[in-house]
């Protein structure tokens, strides 16, 4: 274990501002990698400090010059040390992840929620869904922690949502989150290899953030990402292994007016090579215009 600094040095960290500066410096020096809810050392340090001190994670400024107790400083430094030494993503250390203002329980049984589909759900998939109140059936394939299924249930208030995953461990986490949001009557969890054991249904919307990382990219992942379940990330040689099966079967589970929303990350080139006949609509998110796509049911027939 790499000790962050001598006791005499850390004892000088007397305020939230001191802890924030120290955490930024230590993470930058250690070369930790971000991307699990934060994009840089400053945001991650702010989250670690505020979470550990039980302060609102979106209100740093009023607390910057607040004094910290010795016990509080020790808790922050212990969490920071684990972040650096173990290279664990912060959400695994705190057992929580935030997705567009919503808090979810997470642990290493699931990937850390970060799907850009959540952004699109915040706008109710407009204009591709004309009236969110008319959506009756939604499927979240590869649900993981259940976060997209829960966001979908809130977005489409009259919809029943099926949430599918192959991992029973992931579904245990999803169950906890569904219960936390009080959606037991509207979000149904299914253990299935894609559609294999899913009851027959016709969905208005299918959402899917599948494992899509190609083999070359998997081999180059930094340590933080290696703590996540491999089966939730790895998509085969070109990243399209699961997506091929999904696109082959999805039409039978969509209403004639139904749509599939599919996230593929940085794999657009591989997607277009694998499916040259398809002409998806590429949806705009904060990550750009080439990471999430939409296909209609008639395109998948």
One Martini backbone bead per residue (centre of mass of N, CA, C, O) as a GRO file, in nm:
protein
  301
    1UNK     BB    1   0.097   0.036   0.022
    2UNK     BB    2   0.041   0.378  -0.044
    3UNK     BB    3   0.137   0.643   0.122
    4UNK     BB    4   0.042   0.967   0.104
    5UNK     BB    5   0.149   1.078   0.394
    6UNK     BB    6   0.250   1.212   0.650
    7UNK     BB    7   0.096   1.287   0.938
    8UNK     BB    8   0.192   1.582   0.959
    9UNK     BB    9   0.078   1.664   0.687
   10UNK     BB   10  -0.228   1.580   0.717
   11UNK     BB   11  -0.281   1.756   0.975
   12UNK     BB   12  -0.294   2.028   0.791
   13UNK     BB   13  -0.580   1.932   0.712
   14UNK     BB   14  -0.856   2.150   0.806
   15UNK     BB   15  -1.021   2.167   0.537
   16UNK     BB   16  -1.198   2.120   0.259
   17UNK     BB   17  -0.996   2.263   0.079
   18UNK     BB   18  -0.751   2.098   0.160
   19UNK     BB   19  -0.861   1.819   0.074
   20UNK     BB   20  -0.911   1.887  -0.220
   21UNK     BB   21  -0.624   1.960  -0.302
   22UNK     BB   22  -0.490   1.698  -0.214
   23UNK     BB   23  -0.656   1.500  -0.389
   24UNK     BB   24  -0.580   1.614  -0.661
   25UNK     BB   25  -0.275   1.577  -0.639
   26UNK     BB   26  -0.268   1.268  -0.584
   27UNK     BB   27  -0.422   1.171  -0.839
   28UNK     BB   28  -0.239   1.300  -1.048
   29UNK     BB   29   0.026   1.160  -0.953
   30UNK     BB   30  -0.103   0.858  -0.991
   31UNK     BB   31  -0.285   0.831  -1.259
   32UNK     BB   32  -0.572   0.824  -1.253
   33UNK     BB   33  -0.888   0.712  -1.378
   34UNK     BB   34  -1.169   0.827  -1.541
   35UNK     BB   35  -1.548   0.777  -1.603
   36UNK     BB   36  -1.737   0.720  -1.321
   37UNK     BB   37  -1.892   1.030  -1.315
   38UNK     BB   38  -1.608   1.149  -1.380
   39UNK     BB   39  -1.340   1.354  -1.558
   40UNK     BB   40  -1.175   1.451  -1.297
   41UNK     BB   41  -1.004   1.526  -1.010
   42UNK     BB   42  -1.187   1.745  -0.898
   43UNK     BB   43  -1.463   1.601  -0.907
   44UNK     BB   44  -1.373   1.353  -0.746
   45UNK     BB   45  -1.282   1.497  -0.491
   46UNK     BB   46  -1.549   1.630  -0.426
   47UNK     BB   47  -1.707   1.371  -0.394
   48UNK     BB   48  -1.544   1.232  -0.172
   49UNK     BB   49  -1.566   1.453   0.040
   50UNK     BB   50  -1.875   1.499   0.050
   51UNK     BB   51  -1.964   1.213   0.104
   52UNK     BB   52  -1.796   1.158   0.366
   53UNK     BB   53  -1.931   1.431   0.507
   54UNK     BB   54  -2.238   1.449   0.442
   55UNK     BB   55  -2.270   1.623   0.181
   56UNK     BB   56  -2.369   1.790  -0.074
   57UNK     BB   57  -2.258   1.707  -0.400
   58UNK     BB   58  -2.373   2.008  -0.527
   59UNK     BB   59  -2.225   2.182  -0.260
   60UNK     BB   60  -1.924   2.319  -0.212
   61UNK     BB   61  -1.878   2.628  -0.153
   62UNK     BB   62  -2.000   2.659   0.149
   63UNK     BB   63  -1.758   2.436   0.263
   64UNK     BB   64  -1.455   2.506   0.211
   65UNK     BB   65  -1.401   2.656   0.516
   66UNK     BB   66  -1.456   2.412   0.671
   67UNK     BB   67  -1.401   2.232   0.933
   68UNK     BB   68  -1.225   1.934   1.028
   69UNK     BB   69  -1.214   1.650   1.171
   70UNK     BB   70  -1.010   1.400   1.238
   71UNK     BB   71  -1.211   1.172   1.161
   72UNK     BB   72  -1.283   1.291   0.883
   73UNK     BB   73  -1.005   1.296   0.759
   74UNK     BB   74  -0.952   0.993   0.777
   75UNK     BB   75  -1.185   0.901   0.591
   76UNK     BB   76  -1.095   1.047   0.338
   77UNK     BB   77  -0.804   0.926   0.318
   78UNK     BB   78  -0.889   0.631   0.300
   79UNK     BB   79  -1.050   0.656   0.037
   80UNK     BB   80  -0.823   0.777  -0.132
   81UNK     BB   81  -0.624   0.542  -0.098
   82UNK     BB   82  -0.801   0.331  -0.241
   83UNK     BB   83  -0.826   0.476  -0.511
   84UNK     BB   84  -0.516   0.453  -0.568
   85UNK     BB   85  -0.429   0.157  -0.494
   86UNK     BB   86  -0.690  -0.005  -0.632
   87UNK     BB   87  -0.846   0.145  -0.864
   88UNK     BB   88  -1.125   0.223  -0.774
   89UNK     BB   89  -1.410   0.325  -0.835
   90UNK     BB   90  -1.589   0.536  -0.652
   91UNK     BB   91  -1.871   0.385  -0.653
   92UNK     BB   92  -1.747   0.130  -0.507
   93UNK     BB   93  -1.672   0.287  -0.240
   94UNK     BB   94  -1.984   0.416  -0.196
   95UNK     BB   95  -2.233   0.268  -0.329
   96UNK     BB   96  -2.269   0.496  -0.564
   97UNK     BB   97  -2.471   0.640  -0.831
   98UNK     BB   98  -2.504   0.902  -1.078
   99UNK     BB   99  -2.804   0.975  -1.292
  100UNK     BB  100  -2.945   1.247  -1.355
  101UNK     BB  101  -3.013   1.287  -1.027
  102UNK     BB  102  -2.982   0.976  -0.970
  103UNK     BB  103  -2.973   0.726  -0.729
  104UNK     BB  104  -2.753   0.434  -0.706
  105UNK     BB  105  -2.685   0.121  -0.640
  106UNK     BB  106  -2.343  -0.014  -0.616
  107UNK     BB  107  -2.129  -0.278  -0.739
  108UNK     BB  108  -1.917  -0.536  -0.872
  109UNK     BB  109  -2.177  -0.669  -1.025
  110UNK     BB  110  -2.168  -0.388  -1.179
  111UNK     BB  111  -2.176  -0.143  -1.373
  112UNK     BB  112  -2.132   0.184  -1.406
  113UNK     BB  113  -2.346   0.421  -1.451
  114UNK     BB  114  -2.335   0.593  -1.809
  115UNK     BB  115  -2.567   0.626  -1.995
  116UNK     BB  116  -2.688   0.816  -2.272
  117UNK     BB  117  -2.987   0.731  -2.264
  118UNK     BB  118  -3.075   0.905  -2.024
  119UNK     BB  119  -3.086   1.171  -2.176
  120UNK     BB  120  -3.316   1.086  -2.370
  121UNK     BB  121  -3.525   1.027  -2.144
  122UNK     BB  122  -3.547   1.319  -2.037
  123UNK     BB  123  -3.692   1.372  -2.341
  124UNK     BB  124  -3.875   1.124  -2.422
  125UNK     BB  125  -3.759   1.068  -2.715
  126UNK     BB  126  -3.757   1.324  -2.859
  127UNK     BB  127  -3.958   1.278  -3.149
  128UNK     BB  128  -3.997   0.951  -3.146
  129UNK     BB  129  -4.196   1.017  -2.912
  130UNK     BB  130  -4.494   1.171  -2.895
  131UNK     BB  131  -4.627   1.013  -2.623
  132UNK     BB  132  -4.546   0.906  -2.311
  133UNK     BB  133  -4.850   0.819  -2.222
  134UNK     BB  134  -4.865   0.585  -2.466
  135UNK     BB  135  -4.666   0.412  -2.328
  136UNK     BB  136  -4.675   0.055  -2.230
  137UNK     BB  137  -4.395  -0.086  -2.341
  138UNK     BB  138  -4.076  -0.175  -2.191
  139UNK     BB  139  -3.729  -0.250  -2.273
  140UNK     BB  140  -3.439  -0.355  -2.076
  141UNK     BB  141  -3.149  -0.447  -2.208
  142UNK     BB  142  -2.904  -0.496  -2.006
  143UNK     BB  143  -2.959  -0.362  -1.706
  144UNK     BB  144  -2.811  -0.433  -1.450
  145UNK     BB  145  -2.892  -0.196  -1.209
  146UNK     BB  146  -3.171  -0.063  -1.346
  147UNK     BB  147  -3.159   0.240  -1.432
  148UNK     BB  148  -3.313   0.256  -1.708
  149UNK     BB  149  -3.575   0.132  -1.612
  150UNK     BB  150  -3.637   0.355  -1.406
  151UNK     BB  151  -3.631   0.596  -1.594
  152UNK     BB  152  -3.851   0.485  -1.782
  153UNK     BB  153  -4.079   0.473  -1.569
  154UNK     BB  154  -4.071   0.786  -1.528
  155UNK     BB  155  -4.112   0.875  -1.828
  156UNK     BB  156  -4.338   0.630  -1.849
  157UNK     BB  157  -4.610   0.627  -1.641
  158UNK     BB  158  -4.784   0.378  -1.807
  159UNK     BB  159  -4.556   0.173  -1.798
  160UNK     BB  160  -4.420  -0.134  -1.859
  161UNK     BB  161  -4.114  -0.289  -1.731
  162UNK     BB  162  -3.857  -0.473  -1.874
  163UNK     BB  163  -3.573  -0.640  -1.713
  164UNK     BB  164  -3.264  -0.763  -1.858
  165UNK     BB  165  -3.044  -1.040  -1.749
  166UNK     BB  166  -2.789  -1.284  -1.715
  167UNK     BB  167  -2.721  -1.178  -1.428
  168UNK     BB  168  -2.797  -1.249  -1.102
  169UNK     BB  169  -2.628  -1.034  -0.963
  170UNK     BB  170  -2.741  -0.788  -1.110
  171UNK     BB  171  -3.042  -0.839  -1.025
  172UNK     BB  172  -2.994  -0.781  -0.726
  173UNK     BB  173  -2.930  -0.486  -0.768
  174UNK     BB  174  -3.185  -0.407  -0.921
  175UNK     BB  175  -3.382  -0.478  -0.697
  176UNK     BB  176  -3.287  -0.265  -0.499
  177UNK     BB  177  -3.355  -0.021  -0.682
  178UNK     BB  178  -3.651  -0.075  -0.731
  179UNK     BB  179  -3.726  -0.063  -0.431
  180UNK     BB  180  -3.621   0.225  -0.373
  181UNK     BB  181  -3.844   0.337  -0.602
  182UNK     BB  182  -4.120   0.179  -0.590
  183UNK     BB  183  -4.133  -0.037  -0.874
  184UNK     BB  184  -4.248  -0.337  -0.844
  185UNK     BB  185  -4.520  -0.304  -1.035
  186UNK     BB  186  -4.345  -0.198  -1.315
  187UNK     BB  187  -4.071  -0.363  -1.264
  188UNK     BB  188  -3.946  -0.639  -1.439
  189UNK     BB  189  -3.742  -0.916  -1.372
  190UNK     BB  190  -3.504  -1.091  -1.598
  191UNK     BB  191  -3.355  -1.400  -1.664
  192UNK     BB  192  -3.162  -1.363  -1.970
  193UNK     BB  193  -3.060  -1.443  -2.299
  194UNK     BB  194  -3.203  -1.214  -2.386
  195UNK     BB  195  -3.490  -1.365  -2.539
  196UNK     BB  196  -3.492  -1.669  -2.460
  197UNK     BB  197  -3.687  -1.639  -2.168
  198UNK     BB  198  -3.886  -1.440  -2.278
  199UNK     BB  199  -4.180  -1.342  -2.293
  200UNK     BB  200  -4.411  -1.267  -2.492
  201UNK     BB  201  -4.384  -0.949  -2.676
  202UNK     BB  202  -4.475  -0.590  -2.731
  203UNK     BB  203  -4.282  -0.308  -2.791
  204UNK     BB  204  -4.234   0.034  -2.806
  205UNK     BB  205  -3.957   0.006  -2.634
  206UNK     BB  206  -3.605  -0.049  -2.680
  207UNK     BB  207  -3.336  -0.089  -2.459
  208UNK     BB  208  -2.963  -0.077  -2.517
  209UNK     BB  209  -2.658  -0.149  -2.314
  210UNK     BB  210  -2.418  -0.326  -2.425
  211UNK     BB  211  -2.170  -0.526  -2.495
  212UNK     BB  212  -1.904  -0.344  -2.711
  213UNK     BB  213  -1.615  -0.403  -2.663
  214UNK     BB  214  -1.343  -0.452  -2.818
  215UNK     BB  215  -1.065  -0.646  -2.794
  216UNK     BB  216  -0.851  -0.424  -2.814
  217UNK     BB  217  -0.977  -0.237  -2.597
  218UNK     BB  218  -0.980  -0.436  -2.364
  219UNK     BB  219  -0.661  -0.467  -2.352
  220UNK     BB  220  -0.645  -0.129  -2.283
  221UNK     BB  221  -0.762  -0.111  -2.017
  222UNK     BB  222  -0.783   0.030  -1.734
  223UNK     BB  223  -0.804  -0.068  -1.409
  224UNK     BB  224  -1.086   0.046  -1.341
  225UNK     BB  225  -1.238  -0.136  -1.564
  226UNK     BB  226  -1.148  -0.424  -1.444
  227UNK     BB  227  -1.369  -0.417  -1.205
  228UNK     BB  228  -1.564  -0.486  -1.409
  229UNK     BB  229  -1.769  -0.677  -1.569
  230UNK     BB  230  -1.687  -0.842  -1.849
  231UNK     BB  231  -1.982  -0.915  -1.961
  232UNK     BB  232  -2.054  -0.589  -1.976
  233UNK     BB  233  -1.821  -0.520  -2.210
  234UNK     BB  234  -1.760  -0.759  -2.391
  235UNK     BB  235  -1.799  -0.792  -2.774
  236UNK     BB  236  -1.558  -0.894  -2.907
  237UNK     BB  237  -1.370  -0.834  -3.169
  238UNK     BB  238  -1.599  -0.593  -3.274
  239UNK     BB  239  -1.846  -0.572  -3.048
  240UNK     BB  240  -2.105  -0.747  -3.206
  241UNK     BB  241  -2.209  -1.015  -3.091
  242UNK     BB  242  -2.478  -0.935  -2.941
  243UNK     BB  243  -2.597  -0.742  -3.159
  244UNK     BB  244  -2.663  -0.951  -3.373
  245UNK     BB  245  -2.882  -1.094  -3.210
  246UNK     BB  246  -3.060  -0.858  -3.141
  247UNK     BB  247  -3.127  -0.769  -3.442
  248UNK     BB  248  -3.252  -1.049  -3.521
  249UNK     BB  249  -3.494  -1.037  -3.277
  250UNK     BB  250  -3.640  -0.758  -3.216
  251UNK     BB  251  -3.887  -0.735  -3.413
  252UNK     BB  252  -4.067  -0.955  -3.257
  253UNK     BB  253  -4.073  -0.727  -2.995
  254UNK     BB  254  -4.213  -0.514  -3.178
  255UNK     BB  255  -4.392  -0.280  -3.267
  256UNK     BB  256  -4.466  -0.132  -3.562
  257UNK     BB  257  -4.387   0.154  -3.402
  258UNK     BB  258  -4.128   0.065  -3.295
  259UNK     BB  259  -3.819   0.109  -3.097
  260UNK     BB  260  -3.457   0.115  -3.103
  261UNK     BB  261  -3.218   0.174  -2.842
  262UNK     BB  262  -2.859   0.202  -2.911
  263UNK     BB  263  -2.552   0.144  -2.755
  264UNK     BB  264  -2.185   0.178  -2.889
  265UNK     BB  265  -2.005   0.403  -2.855
  266UNK     BB  266  -1.689   0.367  -3.036
  267UNK     BB  267  -1.835   0.148  -3.271
  268UNK     BB  268  -1.931   0.253  -3.553
  269UNK     BB  269  -1.746   0.119  -3.759
  270UNK     BB  270  -1.824  -0.172  -3.680
  271UNK     BB  271  -2.124  -0.145  -3.728
  272UNK     BB  272  -2.112  -0.071  -4.035
  273UNK     BB  273  -1.967  -0.333  -4.115
  274UNK     BB  274  -2.190  -0.535  -3.999
  275UNK     BB  275  -2.442  -0.314  -4.106
  276UNK     BB  276  -2.472  -0.187  -4.415
  277UNK     BB  277  -2.800  -0.193  -4.453
  278UNK     BB  278  -2.824   0.006  -4.233
  279UNK     BB  279  -3.020   0.321  -4.131
  280UNK     BB  280  -2.968   0.491  -3.882
  281UNK     BB  281  -3.036   0.698  -3.617
  282UNK     BB  282  -2.839   0.948  -3.489
  283UNK     BB  283  -2.799   1.047  -3.161
  284UNK     BB  284  -2.788   1.320  -2.955
  285UNK     BB  285  -2.524   1.383  -2.724
  286UNK     BB  286  -2.270   1.468  -2.507
  287UNK     BB  287  -2.082   1.258  -2.689
  288UNK     BB  288  -2.252   1.296  -2.951
  289UNK     BB  289  -2.347   1.138  -3.289
  290UNK     BB  290  -2.206   0.810  -3.243
  291UNK     BB  291  -2.336   0.626  -2.976
  292UNK     BB  292  -2.646   0.652  -3.056
  293UNK     BB  293  -2.924   0.459  -3.178
  294UNK     BB  294  -3.197   0.422  -3.423
  295UNK     BB  295  -3.459   0.171  -3.476
  296UNK     BB  296  -3.699   0.038  -3.658
  297UNK     BB  297  -3.896  -0.227  -3.706
  298UNK     BB  298  -3.885  -0.233  -4.024
  299UNK     BB  299  -3.564  -0.246  -4.036
  300UNK     BB  300  -3.556  -0.545  -3.878
  301UNK     BB  301  -3.715  -0.749  -4.076
   0.00000   0.00000   0.00000
